[in-house]
Amino acid sequence: MDHQPSEWDPEKRHKLSDVAHSSTSDPLISHGRHFGRTVFALCNYPSLLTNGILRLEQMEETPLEDFSTEYIKTERREHCVFKQLLDSYPGLLERLKNGSEEEILHVGELIGKGAAGARGNNTKTLKSAVLDWISPKGDVIQPHLHRNSKIDRGFNHKLTGSLLCPAGMDWTDPETKENLRSGKMLVCGDQWPIFLYAQYTYDPDDLWCGLLRSLLLAYKHVFTSPSSVEKEPKATRSGNACLHGMNCVTIASISYIATEEYKEVDQLLTWWNRQVFPTSSAAKQLVSANSALSKIRQKRLAVNRTSNLNAVSS
């Protein structure tokens, strides 16, 4: 059960030893659960807080816009996440500014613990719920899928394989199916699965049509309550959205649900490489030539070029 975070009173600061016994009831852990779901899921929070405080000190003398172009590219997004974290938890900035380096790291660990716990809990509960949602009406899934295991899912099963098949590929083609199952055809993180599209329908001529509109059940399962996906909800406790005062959908929360529904190993490997080996070529994943993302970028570039030409001619 998540709890609403309380304000931090800087006059009542505790030493690290006084908070070392923090349990899952710590408001920072609870806040980390919600922040990870709605703002940024995969994050090294101790580093985020440490770098954020150092950056604030630097910005007292030099605005972020005056830093080098390369610095802005690599740091602006992180600083935006840092500011969102500060704004979402009253008193956190004072705690970080007045705290020792050890306490800053401890705060980051608590928030990170909450975010990681939320991912683990959602993965566990969705693993079973998804089977109810994808089961054919009035029928059962054949071959049988175990509710608490993912071993027999993925491309190895005809139903889950058809939903995970990248948009634009033909799952009914025996060669495509075999290449995906055997691993001969590697699926990159930007090759979005067909289940992300409404009615599992992908239109190569209208790339935004239905995109990310098939996640409503999973979204409600996580944010409003598992029973809210039913026509007659039976929940007796407040959902995560209510507990944290969430009254609107965020872009990051939609992405979080999509990630929970589609655990792409390639994406995770790229993320880890960026954290550990940032200069490695493995950390610089290229966009697949025929992916939906690639086509969206091509169309956007064409629109921008047309706009620029019109501006020049006028």
RABELDA-V300011 format. One line per field, one symbol per residue. phi: phi as a letter, one per 30 degrees, with the letter a starting at -180 (. if undefined). psi: psi as a letter, one per 20 degrees, with the letter a starting at -180 (. if undefined). burial: b if it has 16 or more other C-alpha atoms within 10 Angstrom, else e. Layout:
phi = ???
psi = ???
burial = ???
//
This chain:
phi = .dbddcdccddcdcdeddcddecddeeddddddddddcbadcbcdededdddddddddddcbdeddddedddddcddddddeddddddbeiddddddcddddddddddddddddddddddddddddeddedddcddeibcdbddcddcbcdcciddcdddddddeeejccdddeddddddddidcdcdddcdddddcehhbccdcbdddidiccceddddedccledddddbebdcbddddddcidbadceddddddddddbddeddddddddddcbdcddddcdddddcdddddddddddddddddddddddd
psi = pqqpqrqpoiikqqrhhijhjpaiiphhgghhggghhigogoqnhghggghgghhhhhihhoqhhirqghggghhggghggghhgghinpihgggghirrhhhghgghhgghggghhgggghgghhhghhhhhipppjrqpprqpphkqjhjbbiiqhghhhhipppiqohiohggghhghiihopprhinpqhiiqpjkppoiinhioipkjjjgghghgghhqhiiirhnqjpiqqrhgghjkpjqqqghhghgghghhnnohhghgggghhggmhiqhhimpqpphjrhgghghghghgghggggghggh.
burial = ebbebeebebeeeeebeeeeeeebebbbbbbbbbbbbbbbbbbebbebbbebbebeeeeeeeebeeeeeeeeeebeebbebbeebbeebeebbebbeebeeebbbbbbbbbbbbbbbbbeebbeebbbbebeeeeeeeeeeeeebeeeeeeebbbbbbbbbbbbbbbbbebeeeeebeebbeeeeebbbbbbbbbbbbebebeeeeeeebbbebbebbbbbbbbbbbbbeeeeeeeeebbbebbeeeeeeebbbbbbbebbbebeebeebbebbeeeeeeeebeeeeeeebbbbbeeeeeeeeeeeeeeeeeee
//
